[in-house]
Structures are given as C-alpha cells and as structure tokens.
Amino acid sequence: MAALLVTYDLNSPGQKHAKVLEKVKSFGGWAKLSESSYAITTSLTPSQVYSQFESLLDSNDHIWIISLKKPYSGFGPRKVIDWLDTNLTY
C-alpha cells in the first residue's frame, strides 16, 4: 500500500467539508497532519484518488494528492508520528 498526502482548500462558504473528510476517511488508514491535510494509505495511484474527489470540488477549490515516502521531518502528536513511521516507506 502506498501512503499519499491529501491536502485541500475549499474556498467558498458552504463547501462540502464533511463530504471531503468522509471521502478521506473512506480509504481506511489515515492520519490528520493539519487542518486540511491528511495522510492516507491506498493501493490507488494519486490520479485515481484525485478522481474520487473531483465531484466534491468547485472550480475555485484546491486539492493535491502527493506520494509520501521516508524520510520525513516534522512535529506533531505521537499518534501521527507512529502512523507515519508505520505507513511510510523508503
């Protein structure tokens, strides 16, 4: 399974934040890195993951699906560090 970063900005009031978050969590393994940034595990490619979000976005929204690998550096909750250590590969 690959680890991917899903990071997004929904830029208008009334956006589908709950639906986007529901889609993020539907991938099973995930960790919240920041307010609108999540790491997920999936066997899908970044393009395949992106296609699952397309219908939830407006033309002024931003979303990026990026492959994640070790090494990484950062500071955050222990559970996120543990998730990254377990799910990211070299």
C-alpha positions as CSV (number, residue, x, y, z in Angstrom):
1,M,0.0,0.0,0.0
2,A,1.2,3.5,-0.8
3,A,1.0,6.4,1.5
4,L,-0.4,9.6,0.0
5,L,-0.9,13.2,1.1
6,V,-4.3,14.7,0.5
7,T,-4.3,18.4,1.1
8,Y,-7.1,20.8,0.1
9,D,-8.6,24.2,0.5
10,L,-12.3,24.7,-0.1
11,N,-12.5,28.4,-0.9
12,S,-16.2,29.4,-0.6
13,P,-18.7,29.3,2.2
14,G,-21.0,26.3,2.2
15,Q,-18.4,24.0,0.7
16,K,-18.6,20.2,1.2
17,H,-16.1,19.9,4.0
18,A,-17.9,17.0,5.6
19,K,-18.2,15.1,2.3
20,V,-14.5,15.6,1.5
21,L,-13.5,14.5,5.0
22,E,-15.8,11.5,4.7
23,K,-14.1,10.6,1.4
24,V,-10.6,10.9,3.1
25,K,-11.6,8.6,5.9
26,S,-13.1,6.1,3.4
27,F,-9.7,5.0,2.4
28,G,-9.3,3.2,5.8
29,G,-5.8,4.1,7.0
30,W,-5.4,7.8,7.6
31,A,-3.8,10.4,9.9
32,K,-4.7,14.1,10.2
33,L,-1.5,16.1,9.7
34,S,-3.0,19.6,9.8
35,E,-6.4,21.3,9.4
36,S,-6.9,20.2,5.8
37,S,-4.0,17.8,5.3
38,Y,-4.3,14.1,5.7
39,A,-2.0,11.1,5.0
40,I,-3.9,8.0,3.7
41,T,-2.9,4.5,2.7
42,T,-4.3,3.1,-0.5
43,S,-3.4,0.8,-3.4
44,L,-4.7,3.5,-5.8
45,T,-2.5,6.0,-7.7
46,P,-2.6,9.7,-6.9
47,S,-4.6,10.2,-10.1
48,Q,-7.2,7.6,-9.1
49,V,-7.6,9.1,-5.7
50,Y,-8.0,12.6,-7.2
51,S,-10.7,11.3,-9.4
52,Q,-12.7,10.3,-6.3
53,F,-12.7,13.9,-5.1
54,E,-13.5,15.7,-8.3
55,S,-17.2,15.7,-7.9
56,L,-16.9,17.3,-4.4
57,L,-14.9,20.3,-5.6
58,D,-15.8,23.6,-7.2
59,S,-13.6,25.4,-9.7
60,N,-12.1,27.7,-7.1
61,D,-11.1,24.9,-4.7
62,H,-7.6,23.4,-4.5
63,I,-6.6,19.8,-3.8
64,W,-3.3,18.0,-4.1
65,I,-2.7,14.2,-3.9
66,I,1.1,13.6,-3.4
67,S,3.1,10.4,-2.8
68,L,4.7,10.2,0.7
69,K,7.9,8.5,1.5
70,K,10.5,8.4,4.2
71,P,12.5,10.2,5.4
72,Y,10.2,12.9,6.7
73,S,10.6,15.6,9.3
74,G,8.1,17.4,11.5
75,F,6.4,17.8,14.8
76,G,3.0,16.7,15.9
77,P,1.0,14.3,18.0
78,R,2.7,10.9,18.9
79,K,-0.2,9.0,17.1
80,V,0.7,10.8,13.8
81,I,4.4,10.1,14.2
82,D,3.6,6.5,14.9
83,W,1.3,6.4,11.8
84,L,3.9,7.9,9.6
85,D,6.6,5.5,10.9
86,T,4.4,2.5,10.3
87,N,3.0,3.5,6.9
88,L,5.7,5.4,5.1
89,T,8.4,3.5,3.2
90,Y,11.8,4.5,1.7
